[in-house]
């Protein structure tokens, strides 16, 4: 079967109908949820014994995540006896990554890595995660002679295209994102793909305003470089490389914040160079992921309904999930959990604190009497984990699984 896959420039094409069909049953058995589908079919709501659960209209796996998982499973199907490697977490969900490990796919990075780049040999198959990888890592794999199963999300590659375009035009990429995130690392490396481009990563509006003030009024270069240490390209000089900028973003950031980043930077360039000359100094393209935006929009609509609390389900290192939690926290009691085990009892919940960057405990989280719980999940959270949380919620109210399925 391996010989029948097509290969070009080290990249293996596994998306043949027969291969994809063969892995669907396995993927569905791991991640599908009959209960979630039933709730969707009934208007995204389920009630029993005074407890009402309302699901956001859009939640959970997006197409890019489904594609990445399908390709990883397909790689094992096509190469059942060969060692397989993956550069890092395929997506930011611990349960999904545990499934990848269970298939014998070795991780080359991360806290649970069980192989290194030095172990790779010509012809070895390496999976590139949905976040993509940086230019230097890919070139190293090419030099070794590895074959790739590339699961990089198409929306991420669209951002790369813009950043490379900025680089060719001598425009510095200002990337709204998290400098430590795999996707942003991969994206920023694209600015250096031709050897001469530059980038600067801004995390929030406070950092954006600092850059804007520097553009308009200048400032202390050494202080600037200290403030953004680890978030700019080698040789970056704010006195030179902020004269022409183009805004890009990590695809999972909040759309409203990215739009505000570009608006403030645009205004700074107008203030510095005049609106008539803006085209010489500023570029912007909307590169927020559609699935990320759909989930944010769906949560915004859900938050307009009467809710007592919100549960946000997903990996704690998932950027798009953390932004859903931020949206909820601004409106009502919100608990960011990675799975059903965090619902310890009706009195105790363990959940992730975005402020403290750690898991914390909260008491008296589930009110007595009639209660309405909103539920959403990040784009990397499978439906089976959402089902587990819903089942656990109703269990805390004494409702059996059989009752749920019969209702």
C-alpha positions as a printed NumPy array, in Angstrom:
array([[  0.   ,   0.   ,   0.   ],
       [  2.833,   2.405,   0.779],
       [  4.133,   2.184,  -2.753],
       [  0.791,   3.338,  -4.169],
       [  0.854,   6.755,  -2.487],
       [  2.086,   9.656,  -4.571],
       [  5.194,  11.556,  -3.511],
       [  6.665,  14.869,  -4.633],
       [  9.6  ,  16.769,  -3.152],
       [  9.525,  14.679,  -0.022],
       [  5.815,  15.226,   0.567],
       [  3.597,  12.149,   0.759],
       [  0.021,  12.433,  -0.501],
       [ -2.278,  10.25 ,   1.587],
       [ -5.565,  11.888,   0.619],
       [ -6.68 ,   9.14 ,  -1.73 ],
       [-10.332,   8.079,  -1.345],
       [ -9.521,   4.458,  -0.495],
       [ -7.022,   5.454,   2.206],
       [ -9.287,   8.11 ,   3.726],
       [-12.249,   5.743,   3.78 ],
       [-10.172,   3.125,   5.566],
       [ -9.339,   5.444,   8.473],
       [-12.76 ,   7.053,   8.917],
       [-14.209,   4.277,  11.053],
       [-11.246,   4.405,  13.413],
       [-11.335,   8.184,  13.716],
       [-15.107,   8.198,  14.254],
       [-14.894,   5.513,  16.942],
       [-12.406,   7.633,  18.881],
       [-14.013,  11.061,  18.606],
       [-17.671,  10.887,  17.522],
       [-20.539,  11.467,  19.97 ],
       [-24.083,  10.231,  19.404],
       [-25.319,  12.335,  22.321],
       [-23.86 ,  15.549,  20.932],
       [-25.443,  14.85 ,  17.55 ],
       [-28.816,  14.306,  19.223],
       [-28.541,  17.6  ,  21.099],
       [-27.629,  19.39 ,  17.88 ],
       [-30.669,  17.893,  16.16 ],
       [-32.894,  19.115,  19.021],
       [-31.955,  22.756,  18.782],
       [-28.667,  22.532,  20.71 ],
       [-30.462,  22.163,  24.044],
       [-31.103,  19.355,  26.547],
       [-33.027,  19.538,  29.837],
       [-33.729,  17.15 ,  32.702],
       [-34.553,  17.596,  36.394],
       [-34.043,  21.331,  36.459],
       [-30.726,  21.258,  34.574],
       [-30.613,  22.748,  31.09 ],
       [-27.578,  22.51 ,  28.847],
       [-27.272,  24.868,  25.884],
       [-24.598,  24.199,  23.28 ],
       [-23.171,  26.964,  21.129],
       [-24.203,  26.577,  17.49 ],
       [-20.558,  26.115,  16.442],
       [-18.014,  24.311,  18.611],
       [-15.404,  21.581,  18.585],
       [-13.372,  20.176,  15.708],
       [-12.873,  22.385,  12.676],
       [-12.048,  21.106,   9.201],
       [ -8.327,  21.796,   9.602],
       [ -8.165,  19.766,  12.811],
       [-10.185,  16.904,  11.315],
       [ -7.869,  16.867,   8.292],
       [ -4.752,  16.788,  10.476],
       [ -6.05 ,  13.883,  12.542],
       [ -7.202,  11.996,   9.435],
       [ -3.753,  12.336,   7.878],
       [ -1.975,  11.146,  11.027],
       [ -4.211,   8.078,  11.226],
       [ -3.772,   7.512,   7.484],
       [  0.01 ,   7.632,   7.85 ],
       [ -0.096,   4.803,  10.368],
       [ -2.482,   2.856,   8.101],
       [ -0.219,   3.236,   5.076],
       [  3.016,   2.576,   7.007],
       [  1.951,   0.006,   9.641],
       [  5.442,  -1.328,  10.279],
       [  7.629,   1.734,   9.797],
       [  8.673,   4.172,  12.526],
       [  6.619,   7.346,  12.298],
       [  7.559,  10.694,  13.832],
       [  5.685,  13.918,  14.509],
       [  7.339,  17.291,  15.11 ],
       [  5.156,  18.112,  18.117],
       [  1.551,  18.081,  19.306],
       [ -0.662,  17.581,  16.269],
       [ -3.234,  19.907,  17.864],
       [ -3.573,  21.375,  21.348],
       [ -5.655,  18.66 ,  22.953],
       [ -4.039,  16.186,  25.378],
       [ -6.449,  13.325,  24.699],
       [ -5.946,  13.536,  20.943],
       [ -2.168,  13.621,  21.359],
       [ -2.376,  10.594,  23.653],
       [ -4.172,   8.732,  20.842],
       [ -1.377,   9.668,  18.448],
       [  1.192,   8.302,  20.919],
       [ -0.873,   5.144,  21.359],
       [ -0.465,   4.472,  17.631],
       [  3.301,   4.359,  18.119],
       [  4.005,   7.747,  16.53 ],
       [  7.069,   9.244,  18.208],
       [  7.146,  12.887,  19.295],
       [ 10.269,  14.887,  18.409],
       [  9.553,  17.781,  20.798],
       [  7.575,  18.527,  23.923],
       [  7.543,  17.371,  27.52 ],
       [  6.776,  13.783,  26.495],
       [  9.069,  13.545,  23.482],
       [ 10.436,  10.072,  22.844],
       [ 12.731,  10.73 ,  19.878],
       [ 14.983,  13.488,  18.548],
       [ 15.932,  14.918,  15.179],
       [ 19.235,  13.06 ,  15.478],
       [ 17.321,   9.781,  15.249],
       [ 15.964,  10.583,  11.79 ],
       [ 17.307,   8.837,   8.702],
       [ 16.723,   9.301,   4.95 ],
       [ 13.266,   8.082,   4.007],
       [ 11.809,   8.387,   7.499],
       [  8.225,   9.644,   7.59 ],
       [  7.655,  12.806,   9.635],
       [  4.234,  14.323,  10.329],
       [  4.087,  18.116,  10.343],
       [  1.372,  19.253,  12.817],
       [ -1.602,  21.458,  12.007],
       [  0.323,  24.533,  13.237],
       [  3.002,  23.962,  10.594],
       [  6.706,  24.255,  11.311],
       [  9.393,  26.867,  10.948],
       [ 11.435,  27.182,   7.766],
       [ 14.708,  26.054,   9.371],
       [ 13.205,  22.829,  10.738],
       [ 11.645,  21.941,   7.412],
       [ 14.91 ,  22.567,   5.592],
       [ 16.754,  20.365,   8.06 ],
       [ 14.262,  17.543,   7.452],
       [ 14.707,  17.987,   3.711],
       [ 18.481,  17.797,   4.086],
       [ 18.154,  14.541,   6.041],
       [ 15.964,  13.18 ,   3.251],
       [ 12.768,  12.703,   5.242],
       [  9.345,  12.256,   3.72 ],
       [  6.544,  14.505,   4.979],
       [  2.935,  14.036,   5.895],
       [  2.067,  17.723,   6.005],
       [ -1.082,  18.491,   8.026],
       [ -0.517,  22.268,   8.156],
       [ -3.859,  24.087,   8.223],
       [ -4.741,  25.926,   5.022],
       [ -5.617,  29.087,   6.956],
       [ -2.149,  29.094,   8.503],
       [ -0.566,  28.746,   5.066],
       [ -2.614,  31.733,   3.868],
       [ -0.948,  33.849,   6.551],
       [  2.454,  32.52 ,   5.502],
       [  1.736,  33.656,   1.94 ],
       [  1.07 ,  37.206,   3.162],
       [  4.166,  37.292,   5.354],
       [  6.368,  36.09 ,   2.482],
       [  4.82 ,  38.761,   0.277],
       [  5.647,  41.423,   2.87 ],
       [  9.221,  40.109,   2.96 ],
       [  9.608,  40.334,  -0.82 ],
       [  8.347,  43.923,  -0.731],
       [ 10.737,  44.95 ,   2.052],
       [  7.844,  45.329,   4.5  ],
       [  8.241,  44.247,   8.142],
       [  5.574,  41.817,   9.354],
       [  3.871,  42.902,  12.57 ],
       [  2.301,  39.655,  13.767],
       [ -0.511,  39.793,  16.306],
       [  0.005,  36.598,  18.263],
       [  1.844,  34.74 ,  20.987],
       [  5.558,  34.66 ,  20.25 ],
       [  5.935,  31.325,  22.079],
       [  3.135,  29.569,  20.148],
       [  4.092,  26.981,  17.508],
       [  1.97 ,  28.633,  14.844],
       [  3.432,  32.085,  15.412],
       [  6.967,  30.683,  15.4  ],
       [  6.257,  29.024,  12.061],
       [  4.644,  32.173,  10.673],
       [  7.42 ,  34.522,  11.789],
       [ 10.012,  32.258,  10.18 ],
       [  8.347,  32.892,   6.817],
       [  9.481,  36.516,   7.057],
       [ 13.053,  35.183,   6.916],
       [ 12.412,  32.619,   4.179],
       [ 14.294,  34.736,   1.627],
       [ 16.988,  35.735,   4.104],
       [ 16.263,  39.451,   4.318],
       [ 12.798,  40.   ,   5.818],
       [ 11.921,  41.107,   9.348],
       [  9.11 ,  40.573,  11.84 ],
       [  7.892,  41.771,  15.225],
       [  5.283,  39.915,  17.313],
       [  2.832,  41.954,  19.406],
       [  0.746,  40.08 ,  21.958],
       [ -1.889,  42.624,  22.938],
       [ -3.063,  46.219,  22.609],
       [ -0.673,  47.476,  25.277],
       [  2.293,  46.244,  23.239],
       [  0.675,  47.605,  20.079],
       [  0.365,  51.058,  21.636],
       [  4.035,  50.947,  22.646],
       [  4.996,  50.222,  19.021],
       [  2.683,  52.988,  17.796],
       [  4.289,  55.545,  20.099],
       [  7.722,  54.472,  18.896],
       [  6.644,  54.826,  15.259],
       [  5.305,  58.332,  15.805],
       [  7.721,  59.762,  18.366],
       [ 10.75 ,  57.448,  18.372],
       [ 12.21 ,  56.256,  21.644],
       [ 14.894,  54.259,  23.391],
       [ 15.986,  51.503,  21.028],
       [ 17.6  ,  49.384,  23.744],
       [ 14.454,  49.55 ,  25.865],
       [ 12.344,  48.553,  22.861],
       [ 14.515,  45.536,  22.122],
       [ 14.468,  44.471,  25.772],
       [ 10.682,  44.738,  25.914],
       [ 10.222,  42.551,  22.837],
       [ 13.097,  40.138,  23.467],
       [ 12.38 ,  36.854,  21.71 ],
       [  9.64 ,  38.42 ,  19.599],
       [ 11.565,  39.932,  16.678],
       [ 13.828,  38.821,  13.85 ],
       [ 17.603,  38.728,  13.993],
       [ 18.972,  42.155,  13.098],
       [ 15.654,  43.9  ,  13.668],
       [ 16.123,  47.658,  14.207],
       [ 12.982,  49.589,  15.221],
       [ 14.473,  52.803,  13.857],
       [ 14.73 ,  51.238,  10.4  ],
       [ 12.305,  48.349,  10.138],
       [  9.153,  50.114,  11.341],
       [  9.117,  52.488,   8.365],
       [  7.064,  50.044,   6.266],
       [  4.913,  47.453,   8.043],
       [  2.299,  44.851,   7.202],
       [ -0.045,  43.338,   9.786],
       [ -0.58 ,  39.589,  10.012],
       [ -1.82 ,  37.395,  12.833],
       [ -1.904,  34.07 ,  14.556],
       [ -5.116,  32.641,  13.107],
       [ -6.663,  31.853,  16.501],
       [ -6.587,  35.331,  18.032],
       [ -9.743,  37.34 ,  18.74 ],
       [-10.837,  39.004,  15.51 ],
       [-11.861,  42.222,  17.253],
       [ -8.458,  42.577,  18.89 ],
       [ -6.575,  41.882,  15.644],
       [ -8.72 ,  44.479,  13.869],
       [ -7.925,  46.967,  16.624],
       [ -4.201,  46.177,  16.337],
       [ -4.235,  46.962,  12.632],
       [ -6.398,  50.077,  13.144],
       [ -4.002,  51.533,  15.727],
       [ -0.924,  50.748,  13.646],
       [ -2.57 ,  52.21 ,  10.561],
       [ -3.384,  55.421,  12.425],
       [  0.188,  55.644,  13.696],
       [  1.526,  55.405,  10.13 ],
       [ -0.919,  58.097,   8.983],
       [  0.198,  60.314,  11.846],
       [  3.842,  59.731,  10.967],
       [  3.749,  59.844,   7.163],
       [  0.36 ,  61.294,   6.161],
       [ -2.619,  59.501,   4.641],
       [ -1.498,  60.265,   1.09 ],
       [  1.639,  58.19 ,   1.685],
       [ -0.018,  55.374,   3.655],
       [  0.249,  52.893,   0.766],
       [  4.043,  53.165,   0.955],
       [  4.162,  52.341,   4.648],
       [  1.239,  50.057,   5.587],
       [ -0.316,  46.746,   4.463],
       [ -3.125,  44.688,   5.98 ],
       [ -4.985,  41.49 ,   5.088],
       [ -7.687,  39.759,   7.139],
       [ -6.214,  36.374,   8.01 ],
       [ -8.314,  35.29 ,  11.021],
       [ -9.311,  31.629,  10.69 ],
       [-12.938,  31.227,   9.609],
       [-13.575,  28.396,  12.062],
       [-12.121,  30.427,  14.93 ],
       [-14.411,  33.307,  14.045],
       [-17.448,  31.027,  13.678],
       [-16.901,  29.705,  17.206],
       [-16.428,  33.189,  18.612],
       [-19.58 ,  34.44 ,  16.849],
       [-21.601,  31.425,  18.052],
       [-20.455,  31.97 ,  21.631],
       [-21.359,  35.656,  21.424],
       [-24.917,  34.65 ,  20.452],
       [-25.071,  32.04 ,  23.211],
       [-23.957,  34.615,  25.775],
       [-26.981,  36.743,  24.877],
       [-29.255,  34.002,  26.212],
       [-30.066,  33.573,  29.936],
       [-27.227,  31.448,  31.358],
       [-26.101,  30.818,  34.915],
       [-22.59 ,  29.731,  33.97 ],
       [-20.423,  28.693,  31.037],
       [-18.182,  25.676,  30.569],
       [-15.423,  25.979,  27.955],
       [-13.851,  22.649,  27.034],
       [-10.41 ,  22.203,  25.473],
       [ -6.681,  21.916,  25.985],
       [ -5.242,  24.493,  28.345],
       [ -2.555,  25.407,  25.786],
       [ -5.122,  25.914,  23.026],
       [ -5.117,  29.537,  21.883],
       [ -8.556,  29.55 ,  20.271],
       [-10.083,  27.876,  23.344],
       [ -8.505,  30.368,  25.74 ],
       [-10.068,  33.218,  23.785],
       [-13.507,  31.602,  24.135],
       [-12.879,  31.467,  27.882],
       [-11.913,  35.155,  27.86 ],
       [-15.18 ,  36.019,  26.147],
       [-17.157,  34.088,  28.75 ],
       [-15.293,  35.494,  31.731],
       [-16.202,  39.013,  30.668],
       [-19.906,  38.176,  31.031],
       [-20.616,  35.445,  33.596],
       [-19.03 ,  32.704,  35.756],
       [-16.882,  30.714,  33.316],
       [-14.903,  27.53 ,  33.872],
       [-12.218,  26.413,  31.397],
       [-11.836,  22.628,  31.725],
       [-10.008,  20.037,  29.638],
       [-12.292,  17.08 ,  30.374],
       [-15.139,  15.73 ,  32.489],
       [-12.865,  14.623,  35.327],
       [-12.566,  18.29 ,  36.333],
       [-16.226,  18.267,  37.444],
       [-15.286,  16.665,  40.753],
       [-18.667,  17.205,  42.416],
       [-21.551,  19.642,  42.406],
       [-19.544,  21.576,  44.996],
       [-16.019,  21.38 ,  43.51 ],
       [-14.643,  22.082,  40.022],
       [-11.028,  22.189,  38.897],
       [-10.457,  24.606,  36.036],
       [ -7.738,  26.612,  34.325],
       [ -7.132,  30.207,  35.366],
       [ -6.098,  32.415,  32.449],
       [ -4.795,  34.987,  34.911],
       [ -2.677,  32.607,  37.01 ],
       [ -1.746,  30.226,  34.159],
       [ -2.512,  27.201,  36.295],
       [ -5.355,  24.919,  37.288],
       [ -7.304,  26.096,  40.325],
       [-10.243,  24.852,  42.407],
       [-13.565,  26.62 ,  42.882],
       [-16.262,  25.676,  45.388],
       [-20.036,  26.128,  45.075],
       [-19.758,  26.404,  41.303],
       [-23.017,  24.615,  40.389],
       [-26.046,  26.418,  41.889],
       [-28.874,  24.488,  43.532],
       [-32.279,  24.487,  41.9  ],
       [-32.997,  25.186,  38.226],
       [-29.804,  26.053,  36.382],
       [-28.857,  26.714,  32.755],
       [-25.307,  25.857,  31.677],
       [-23.824,  27.083,  28.416],
       [-21.212,  24.87 ,  26.78 ],
       [-18.708,  25.544,  24.043],
       [-15.428,  23.956,  22.998],
       [-12.329,  24.929,  21.11 ],
       [-11.59 ,  23.86 ,  17.55 ],
       [ -9.253,  21.132,  18.794],
       [-11.748,  19.499,  21.181],
       [-13.407,  16.255,  19.998],
       [-17.117,  15.617,  20.476],
       [-16.58 ,  12.589,  22.708],
       [-14.996,  14.843,  25.353],
       [-17.933,  17.238,  25.086],
       [-20.301,  14.305,  25.607],
       [-18.351,  13.2  ,  28.668],
       [-18.78 ,  16.664,  30.211],
       [-22.513,  16.757,  29.473],
       [-23.008,  13.291,  30.943],
       [-21.052,  14.232,  34.041],
       [-23.117,  17.402,  34.503],
       [-26.345,  15.438,  34.489],
       [-24.853,  12.737,  36.722],
       [-24.231,  15.445,  39.325],
       [-27.993,  16.052,  39.254],
       [-28.782,  12.335,  39.493],
       [-29.722,  11.891,  35.851],
       [-28.512,   8.606,  34.347],
       [-27.006,   8.138,  30.908],
       [-30.006,   5.968,  30.015],
       [-32.368,   8.817,  30.894],
       [-30.362,  11.223,  28.721],
       [-30.459,   8.957,  25.697],
       [-34.148,   8.249,  26.173],
       [-35.142,  11.887,  26.649]])
